Every structure is written in structure tokens, then in C-alpha cells.
């Protein structure tokens, strides 16, 4: 064996060791990334996902129009004594009642809604407001709007053949304007405006 062959065998052996070391590092990095992604997915699924409401409120969907919180005269927005606003609404084939909800800007709002017949969904476009309305249960959604304007509110759960026409609207107005409208008491909506 010549010295040139011995030198090239030594170089090849050193190159193979370097390549093996680099491959082990990349394999370790790839495994670490996979483990980190699995941990993040588990964390998001367990702790950061939308969890069920802390308390479950039930209601008889066949009687919601007759008495209680969701009678027609109690639907819409109301200014509470603490300055917050509560909105009550019903989803039913193929409309929301009220069809237009009026709320003030920069105010804590609690939306309480239910369904009279089948599963519906409320999605306020351009916001993170998205909840299901299940017959027999009351959904409560907390929200706050930072700018005035009109927001479309389609039903985002397929509820039968008239589903595509089930749209509502949220009209966000100035706080002072809302307070002026709320002076007379009663429930506010922007239906017909």
C-alpha cells in the first residue's frame, strides 16, 4: 500500500466520521422539533382551546317564547346598572331575533342566546365571536368592539334548506348615542333602521 492510498483511506475515514456526526445532529434536531410540536399541540388542545362553558344553563326550547329570559319583549340589547351591556337573541329557522343587534363601542358585552329548533351558529365577521346555539342550552359569549360600524352575522352551522338566507347584523355605535337610546328603558335593536 502506498502512502497516498493510506492518506486517502484516513481522509475517507475522517470524512465519514464528520458526516455521521452531522447526520446525528440533524436527526437530533428533527426529533426535538417533532417532540416540541407534539407538546405544543397537546398544550393547545388541552389548555388553550375553547373549553365548554364553566356552567351549563338549560332551557325548554318549546317554551322560550312563552315565559322567561327569551320572551320577545326581552330580546335585544339592554344597558345594565354597572355600565355593561347584555344582549339576548334567539336563532330559529331561518332568522335571528332580533335580526339587527345594536351595541356600544368599547363596552363589555355579554351575548346570551339560544335556539328554538335546530343547531344554529353565530359568527360575527371580522371578530373572534363564534358560538353555537343548541336547542335546550343557553350560549353565553363575551365580546367587546373597538370600532364602530356594521358587522355581518351569518349562521355558520348548516340548519336546513333556508340556511344561506339566515343573516343578522351587529351595529356598533358610539357610547353616548347608545346611552341616549337606552334612556327610555326597554330593549334596543336596530331592526328597521
DRENPA-3360 file (N, C-alpha, C; in nm, 2 decimals, always signed):
BEGIN
1 = XXXXXXXX = +0.08/-0.12/+0.00/+0.00/+0.00/+0.00/+0.09/+0.12/+0.00 ~ +0.06/+0.21/-0.08/+0.14/+0.34/-0.09/+0.09/+0.44/+0.01 ~ +0.17/+0.54/+0.04/+0.14/+0.64/+0.13/+0.02/+0.72/+0.09 ~ +0.00/+0.74/-0.04/-0.11/+0.81/-0.10/-0.24/+0.74/-0.07 ~ -0.24/+0.61/-0.08/-0.36/+0.53/-0.05/-0.39/+0.53/+0.10 ~ -0.29/+0.52/+0.18/-0.31/+0.53/+0.33/-0.37/+0.66/+0.37 ~ -0.31/+0.77/+0.31/-0.36/+0.90/+0.34/-0.51/+0.92/+0.29 ~ -0.54/+0.87/+0.17/-0.68/+0.88/+0.13/-0.77/+0.80/+0.21;
9 = XXXXXXXX = -0.73/+0.68/+0.26/-0.82/+0.60/+0.35/-0.84/+0.67/+0.48 ~ -0.74/+0.74/+0.53/-0.75/+0.81/+0.66/-0.85/+0.93/+0.64 ~ -0.84/+1.00/+0.52/-0.92/+1.11/+0.49/-1.07/+1.06/+0.47 ~ -1.08/+0.95/+0.41/-1.22/+0.90/+0.39/-1.28/+0.86/+0.53 ~ -1.20/+0.80/+0.61/-1.25/+0.77/+0.75/-1.29/+0.89/+0.83 ~ -1.21/+1.00/+0.82/-1.23/+1.12/+0.89/-1.36/+1.19/+0.83 ~ -1.37/+1.18/+0.70/-1.49/+1.24/+0.63/-1.62/+1.16/+0.67 ~ -1.61/+1.03/+0.68/-1.72/+0.95/+0.72/-1.76/+0.98/+0.87;
17 = XXXXXXXX = -1.66/+1.01/+0.95/-1.69/+1.04/+1.09/-1.76/+1.18/+1.10 ~ -1.72/+1.27/+1.02/-1.78/+1.41/+1.02/-1.92/+1.40/+0.97 ~ -1.94/+1.32/+0.86/-2.07/+1.30/+0.80/-2.17/+1.24/+0.90 ~ -2.12/+1.13/+0.97/-2.20/+1.07/+1.07/-2.24/+1.16/+1.19 ~ -2.14/+1.24/+1.23/-2.17/+1.34/+1.34/-2.27/+1.44/+1.30 ~ -2.26/+1.49/+1.17/-2.36/+1.59/+1.12/-2.50/+1.53/+1.11 ~ -2.50/+1.41/+1.06/-2.63/+1.34/+1.05/-2.70/+1.32/+1.18 ~ -2.62/+1.28/+1.29/-2.67/+1.26/+1.42/-2.73/+1.39/+1.47;
25 = XXXXXXXX = -2.66/+1.50/+1.45/-2.70/+1.64/+1.49/-2.84/+1.67/+1.43 ~ -2.85/+1.65/+1.29/-2.97/+1.68/+1.22/-3.08/+1.59/+1.27 ~ -3.05/+1.46/+1.29/-3.16/+1.37/+1.34/-3.20/+1.41/+1.48 ~ -3.11/+1.46/+1.56/-3.15/+1.50/+1.70/-3.24/+1.63/+1.69 ~ -3.20/+1.72/+1.60/-3.28/+1.84/+1.58/-3.42/+1.81/+1.53 ~ -3.43/+1.72/+1.43/-3.56/+1.68/+1.38/-3.64/+1.61/+1.48 ~ -3.59/+1.53/+1.57/-3.66/+1.46/+1.67/-3.71/+1.57/+1.78 ~ -3.62/+1.66/+1.81/-3.66/+1.77/+1.90/-3.77/+1.85/+1.85;
33 = XXXXXXXX = -3.77/+1.88/+1.72/-3.88/+1.96/+1.66/-4.01/+1.89/+1.67 ~ -4.00/+1.76/+1.64/-4.13/+1.67/+1.64/-4.18/+1.67/+1.78 ~ -4.09/+1.64/+1.88/-4.14/+1.64/+2.02/-4.20/+1.77/+2.06 ~ -4.13/+1.88/+2.02/-4.18/+2.02/+2.06/-4.32/+2.04/+2.00 ~ -4.33/+2.01/+1.87/-4.46/+2.03/+1.80/-4.57/+1.94/+1.87 ~ -4.54/+1.82/+1.91/-4.64/+1.73/+1.98/-4.68/+1.79/+2.11 ~ -4.58/+1.85/+2.18/-4.61/+1.91/+2.31/-4.69/+2.04/+2.29 ~ -4.66/+2.12/+2.19/-4.74/+2.24/+2.17/-4.89/+2.20/+2.13;
41 = XXXXXXXX = -4.90/+2.10/+2.04/-5.04/+2.06/+2.00/-5.11/+2.01/+2.12 ~ -5.05/+1.93/+2.21/-5.12/+1.88/+2.33/-5.16/+2.00/+2.42 ~ -5.06/+2.10/+2.44/-5.09/+2.21/+2.52/-5.21/+2.29/+2.47 ~ -5.21/+2.32/+2.34/-5.31/+2.39/+2.27/-5.45/+2.32/+2.28 ~ -5.44/+2.19/+2.26/-5.57/+2.11/+2.27/-5.63/+2.10/+2.41 ~ -5.54/+2.10/+2.51/-5.59/+2.08/+2.64/-5.62/+2.22/+2.71 ~ -5.53/+2.31/+2.70/-5.54/+2.43/+2.78/-5.58/+2.56/+2.70 ~ -5.55/+2.57/+2.58/-5.58/+2.69/+2.50/-5.70/+2.69/+2.41;
49 = XXXXXXXX = -5.75/+2.57/+2.39/-5.87/+2.56/+2.31/-5.99/+2.61/+2.38 ~ -6.09/+2.64/+2.30/-6.22/+2.69/+2.36/-6.28/+2.58/+2.44 ~ -6.29/+2.60/+2.57/-6.34/+2.49/+2.65/-6.49/+2.51/+2.67 ~ -6.56/+2.41/+2.72/-6.70/+2.42/+2.74/-6.72/+2.53/+2.85 ~ -6.84/+2.59/+2.84/-6.87/+2.69/+2.94/-6.86/+2.64/+3.08 ~ -6.82/+2.73/+3.18/-6.80/+2.68/+3.31/-6.93/+2.63/+3.38 ~ -7.04/+2.68/+3.33/-7.17/+2.63/+3.39/-7.26/+2.61/+3.27 ~ -7.34/+2.51/+3.28/-7.43/+2.47/+3.17/-7.57/+2.52/+3.21;
57 = XXXXXXXX = -7.63/+2.60/+3.13/-7.76/+2.65/+3.15/-7.86/+2.59/+3.05 ~ -7.96/+2.53/+3.10/-8.06/+2.47/+3.01/-8.19/+2.54/+3.01 ~ -8.27/+2.52/+2.90/-8.39/+2.59/+2.88/-8.48/+2.50/+2.80 ~ -8.61/+2.50/+2.81/-8.70/+2.43/+2.73/-8.72/+2.50/+2.60 ~ -8.67/+2.45/+2.49/-8.68/+2.52/+2.36/-8.83/+2.53/+2.31 ~ -8.92/+2.45/+2.36/-9.06/+2.46/+2.31/-9.13/+2.57/+2.39 ~ -9.07/+2.63/+2.49/-9.14/+2.73/+2.57/-9.07/+2.86/+2.58 ~ -8.96/+2.88/+2.50/-8.88/+3.00/+2.52/-8.96/+3.13/+2.48;
65 = XXXXXXXX = -9.05/+3.12/+2.39/-9.13/+3.24/+2.35/-9.24/+3.27/+2.45 ~ -9.27/+3.18/+2.55/-9.39/+3.20/+2.63/-9.35/+3.27/+2.77 ~ -9.24/+3.24/+2.82/-9.20/+3.30/+2.95/-9.05/+3.29/+2.97 ~ -9.00/+3.37/+3.06/-8.86/+3.36/+3.10/-8.77/+3.46/+3.03 ~ -8.65/+3.44/+3.02/-8.55/+3.53/+2.97/-8.56/+3.56/+2.82 ~ -8.61/+3.47/+2.74/-8.61/+3.49/+2.60/-8.75/+3.52/+2.54 ~ -8.84/+3.58/+2.62/-8.97/+3.62/+2.56/-8.94/+3.74/+2.47 ~ -9.02/+3.76/+2.37/-8.99/+3.86/+2.27/-8.96/+4.00/+2.32;
73 = XXXXXXXX = -9.03/+4.04/+2.43/-9.01/+4.17/+2.49/-8.88/+4.19/+2.56 ~ -8.81/+4.08/+2.58/-8.68/+4.08/+2.65/-8.56/+4.06/+2.55 ~ -8.59/+4.05/+2.42/-8.48/+4.03/+2.32/-8.42/+4.16/+2.28 ~ -8.29/+4.16/+2.25/-8.22/+4.29/+2.21/-8.12/+4.33/+2.32 ~ -8.07/+4.45/+2.31/-7.96/+4.50/+2.40/-8.02/+4.58/+2.51 ~ -7.96/+4.57/+2.63/-8.00/+4.64/+2.75/-7.88/+4.69/+2.82 ~ -7.88/+4.82/+2.86/-7.77/+4.87/+2.94/-7.79/+4.84/+3.09 ~ -7.70/+4.77/+3.14/-7.71/+4.72/+3.28/-7.66/+4.84/+3.38;
81 = XXXXXXXX = -7.69/+4.83/+3.50/-7.66/+4.93/+3.60/-7.51/+4.95/+3.61 ~ -7.43/+4.84/+3.59/-7.28/+4.85/+3.60/-7.21/+4.91/+3.48 ~ -7.29/+4.95/+3.37/-7.24/+5.00/+3.25/-7.21/+4.90/+3.14 ~ -7.22/+4.77/+3.18/-7.21/+4.67/+3.08/-7.34/+4.65/+3.00 ~ -7.33/+4.58/+2.89/-7.45/+4.56/+2.80/-7.47/+4.41/+2.79 ~ -7.60/+4.37/+2.80/-7.64/+4.24/+2.78/-7.73/+4.23/+2.66 ~ -7.70/+4.13/+2.57/-7.78/+4.11/+2.45/-7.84/+3.98/+2.46 ~ -7.97/+3.97/+2.43/-8.04/+3.84/+2.43/-8.09/+3.82/+2.29;
89 = XXXXXXXX = -8.07/+3.70/+2.23/-8.11/+3.67/+2.10/-8.16/+3.52/+2.09 ~ -8.24/+3.50/+1.98/-8.28/+3.36/+1.95/-8.25/+3.33/+1.81 ~ -8.20/+3.21/+1.78/-8.18/+3.17/+1.64/-8.29/+3.06/+1.61 ~ -8.35/+3.08/+1.50/-8.46/+2.99/+1.46/-8.46/+2.99/+1.31 ~ -8.51/+2.88/+1.26/-8.51/+2.87/+1.11/-8.60/+2.98/+1.05 ~ -8.56/+3.06/+0.97/-8.43/+3.09/+0.92/-8.39/+3.24/+0.95 ~ -8.39/+3.27/+1.08/-8.36/+3.41/+1.11/-8.31/+3.42/+1.26 ~ -8.25/+3.53/+1.29/-8.21/+3.57/+1.42/-8.31/+3.67/+1.47;
97 = XXXXXXXX = -8.35/+3.66/+1.60/-8.44/+3.76/+1.66/-8.37/+3.82/+1.78 ~ -8.34/+3.95/+1.78/-8.36/+4.04/+1.67/-8.26/+4.02/+1.56 ~ -8.30/+4.06/+1.44/-8.22/+4.05/+1.32/-8.10/+4.15/+1.32 ~ -8.12/+4.26/+1.39/-8.01/+4.36/+1.40/-7.99/+4.39/+1.54 ~ -7.87/+4.37/+1.59/-7.84/+4.40/+1.73/-7.76/+4.53/+1.74 ~ -7.79/+4.62/+1.83/-7.72/+4.74/+1.84/-7.64/+4.74/+1.98 ~ -7.51/+4.77/+1.97/-7.43/+4.77/+2.09/-7.34/+4.89/+2.09 ~ -7.29/+4.93/+2.20/-7.19/+5.05/+2.21/-7.05/+5.00/+2.19;
105 = XXXXXXXX = -6.96/+5.09/+2.14/-6.82/+5.06/+2.12/-6.75/+5.07/+2.26 ~ -6.64/+4.99/+2.27/-6.56/+4.99/+2.39/-6.63/+4.97/+2.52 ~ -6.72/+4.87/+2.52/-6.80/+4.84/+2.63/-6.81/+4.68/+2.64 ~ -6.79/+4.63/+2.77/-6.81/+4.48/+2.78/-6.95/+4.44/+2.75 ~ -6.96/+4.34/+2.66/-7.09/+4.30/+2.62/-7.10/+4.15/+2.64 ~ -7.22/+4.11/+2.70/-7.25/+3.97/+2.72/-7.36/+3.93/+2.63 ~ -7.34/+3.84/+2.53/-7.45/+3.79/+2.45/-7.50/+3.66/+2.50 ~ -7.62/+3.65/+2.53/-7.69/+3.53/+2.57/-7.79/+3.49/+2.46;
113 = XXXXXXXX = -7.77/+3.37/+2.41/-7.86/+3.33/+2.30/-7.89/+3.18/+2.31 ~ -7.99/+3.14/+2.24/-8.04/+3.00/+2.24/-8.10/+2.98/+2.10 ~ -8.14/+2.85/+2.08/-8.21/+2.81/+1.96/-8.34/+2.76/+1.99 ~ -8.44/+2.79/+1.91/-8.57/+2.74/+1.93/-8.60/+2.61/+1.86 ~ -8.51/+2.57/+1.76/-8.55/+2.45/+1.69/-8.43/+2.35/+1.66 ~ -8.33/+2.40/+1.58/-8.21/+2.31/+1.55/-8.09/+2.38/+1.58 ~ -7.97/+2.32/+1.56/-7.84/+2.38/+1.59/-7.82/+2.49/+1.49 ~ -7.79/+2.61/+1.54/-7.75/+2.73/+1.46/-7.61/+2.77/+1.51;
121 = XXXXXXXX = -7.56/+2.87/+1.44/-7.43/+2.93/+1.49/-7.43/+3.08/+1.47 ~ -7.36/+3.15/+1.56/-7.35/+3.29/+1.54/-7.20/+3.32/+1.52 ~ -7.17/+3.38/+1.41/-7.04/+3.42/+1.37/-7.04/+3.57/+1.33 ~ -6.98/+3.65/+1.41/-6.97/+3.80/+1.38/-6.84/+3.82/+1.30 ~ -6.86/+3.85/+1.17/-6.75/+3.86/+1.08/-6.66/+3.97/+1.12 ~ -6.53/+3.95/+1.11/-6.42/+4.04/+1.14/-6.39/+4.04/+1.29 ~ -6.45/+3.95/+1.37/-6.42/+3.94/+1.51/-6.39/+3.80/+1.54 ~ -6.36/+3.77/+1.67/-6.35/+3.63/+1.72/-6.47/+3.58/+1.78;
129 = XXXXXXXX = -6.59/+3.64/+1.76/-6.72/+3.60/+1.81/-6.77/+3.48/+1.73 ~ -6.78/+3.37/+1.78/-6.82/+3.25/+1.71/-6.87/+3.15/+1.81 ~ -7.00/+3.12/+1.81/-7.06/+3.03/+1.91/-7.17/+2.95/+1.84 ~ -7.20/+2.84/+1.90/-7.31/+2.75/+1.85/-7.43/+2.78/+1.94 ~ -7.55/+2.77/+1.88/-7.68/+2.78/+1.95/-7.74/+2.64/+1.94 ~ -7.75/+2.57/+2.06/-7.80/+2.44/+2.06/-7.94/+2.44/+2.13 ~ -8.04/+2.38/+2.07/-8.17/+2.38/+2.14/-8.16/+2.32/+2.28 ~ -8.22/+2.39/+2.38/-8.22/+2.34/+2.51/-8.11/+2.39/+2.60;
137 = XXXXXXXX = -8.01/+2.47/+2.54/-7.90/+2.52/+2.61/-7.89/+2.67/+2.58 ~ -7.84/+2.75/+2.68/-7.81/+2.89/+2.66/-7.66/+2.91/+2.64 ~ -7.63/+2.97/+2.53/-7.49/+3.01/+2.50/-7.46/+3.15/+2.55 ~ -7.35/+3.16/+2.61/-7.31/+3.30/+2.66/-7.17/+3.33/+2.60 ~ -7.16/+3.44/+2.53/-7.04/+3.49/+2.46/-7.01/+3.63/+2.51 ~ -6.88/+3.65/+2.56/-6.84/+3.78/+2.60/-6.77/+3.85/+2.48 ~ -6.79/+3.97/+2.46/-6.73/+4.04/+2.35/-6.71/+4.19/+2.38 ~ -6.63/+4.25/+2.29/-6.61/+4.40/+2.31/-6.56/+4.44/+2.17;
145 = XXXXXXXX = -6.63/+4.55/+2.12/-6.59/+4.60/+1.99/-6.51/+4.73/+2.00 ~ -6.40/+4.74/+1.93/-6.31/+4.85/+1.94/-6.34/+4.96/+1.84 ~ -6.42/+4.93/+1.74/-6.45/+5.04/+1.65/-6.60/+5.03/+1.60 ~ -6.66/+5.14/+1.57/-6.80/+5.14/+1.53/-6.81/+5.09/+1.39 ~ -6.93/+5.05/+1.35/-6.96/+5.00/+1.22/-7.06/+4.89/+1.22 ~ -7.09/+4.84/+1.10/-7.18/+4.73/+1.09/-7.10/+4.60/+1.06 ~ -7.14/+4.50/+1.14/-7.07/+4.37/+1.12/-7.18/+4.26/+1.08 ~ -7.15/+4.19/+0.98/-7.25/+4.08/+0.94/-7.24/+3.97/+1.04;
153 = XXXXXXXX = -7.36/+3.90/+1.05/-7.37/+3.79/+1.15/-7.44/+3.68/+1.08 ~ -7.37/+3.60/+1.00/-7.44/+3.48/+0.94/-7.45/+3.36/+1.03 ~ -7.54/+3.28/+1.00/-7.55/+3.15/+1.07/-7.44/+3.06/+1.01 ~ -7.35/+3.01/+1.09/-7.24/+2.93/+1.03/-7.25/+2.78/+1.05 ~ -7.37/+2.74/+1.10/-7.40/+2.60/+1.11/-7.51/+2.57/+1.02 ~ -7.49/+2.47/+0.93/-7.60/+2.43/+0.83/-7.72/+2.39/+0.91 ~ -7.83/+2.46/+0.89/-7.96/+2.44/+0.97/-8.07/+2.39/+0.88 ~ -8.05/+2.37/+0.75/-8.15/+2.32/+0.66/-8.15/+2.40/+0.53;
161 = XXXXXXXX = -8.26/+2.39/+0.45/-8.26/+2.44/+0.32/-8.26/+2.60/+0.31 ~ -8.30/+2.67/+0.42/-8.30/+2.81/+0.41/-8.18/+2.87/+0.48 ~ -8.08/+2.79/+0.51/-7.96/+2.83/+0.58/-7.89/+2.95/+0.52 ~ -7.88/+2.95/+0.39/-7.80/+3.05/+0.32/-7.86/+3.19/+0.33 ~ -7.99/+3.20/+0.37/-8.05/+3.33/+0.39/-8.06/+3.38/+0.53 ~ -8.00/+3.30/+0.62/-8.00/+3.33/+0.77/-7.89/+3.42/+0.80 ~ -7.91/+3.55/+0.80/-7.81/+3.66/+0.82/-7.87/+3.75/+0.93 ~ -7.78/+3.80/+1.01/-7.82/+3.91/+1.10/-7.71/+4.02/+1.09;
169 = XXXXXXXX = -7.72/+4.12/+1.18/-7.62/+4.23/+1.17/-7.60/+4.28/+1.31 ~ -7.48/+4.32/+1.34/-7.44/+4.38/+1.47/-7.40/+4.52/+1.43 ~ -7.47/+4.62/+1.49/-7.44/+4.76/+1.46/-7.38/+4.82/+1.59 ~ -7.25/+4.86/+1.57/-7.17/+4.91/+1.68/-7.18/+5.06/+1.67 ~ -7.23/+5.13/+1.77/-7.24/+5.28/+1.77/-7.16/+5.34/+1.88 ~ -7.16/+5.47/+1.88/-7.09/+5.55/+1.99/-7.16/+5.52/+2.12 ~ -7.08/+5.52/+2.23/-7.13/+5.50/+2.36/-7.24/+5.61/+2.40 ~ -7.21/+5.73/+2.37/-7.31/+5.84/+2.41/-7.44/+5.82/+2.33;
177 = XXXXXXXX = -7.43/+5.78/+2.20/-7.55/+5.76/+2.13/-7.63/+5.64/+2.19 ~ -7.56/+5.53/+2.23/-7.62/+5.42/+2.29/-7.69/+5.45/+2.42 ~ -7.62/+5.53/+2.50/-7.67/+5.57/+2.63/-7.80/+5.66/+2.61 ~ -7.80/+5.74/+2.51/-7.92/+5.83/+2.48/-8.04/+5.74/+2.44 ~ -8.01/+5.64/+2.36/-8.12/+5.54/+2.31/-8.17/+5.46/+2.43 ~ -8.08/+5.43/+2.52/-8.11/+5.34/+2.64/-8.19/+5.41/+2.75 ~ -8.19/+5.55/+2.74/-8.26/+5.63/+2.85/-8.41/+5.59/+2.87 ~ -8.47/+5.55/+2.76/-8.61/+5.52/+2.77/-8.64/+5.38/+2.83;
185 = XXXXXXXX = -8.54/+5.31/+2.85/-8.56/+5.17/+2.91/-8.59/+5.08/+2.79 ~ -8.63/+4.96/+2.83/-8.66/+4.86/+2.73/-8.54/+4.80/+2.66 ~ -8.57/+4.72/+2.56/-8.46/+4.65/+2.48/-8.44/+4.72/+2.35 ~ -8.31/+4.74/+2.31/-8.28/+4.81/+2.19/-8.24/+4.71/+2.08 ~ -8.28/+4.75/+1.96/-8.24/+4.68/+1.84/-8.23/+4.78/+1.73 ~ -8.17/+4.74/+1.62/-8.17/+4.83/+1.50/-8.25/+4.78/+1.39 ~ -8.35/+4.69/+1.42/-8.44/+4.64/+1.31/-8.51/+4.75/+1.25 ~ -8.51/+4.76/+1.12/-8.59/+4.86/+1.05/-8.51/+4.99/+1.03;
193 = X = -8.39/+4.99/+1.07/-8.31/+5.12/+1.06/-8.22/+5.10/+0.94;
% end
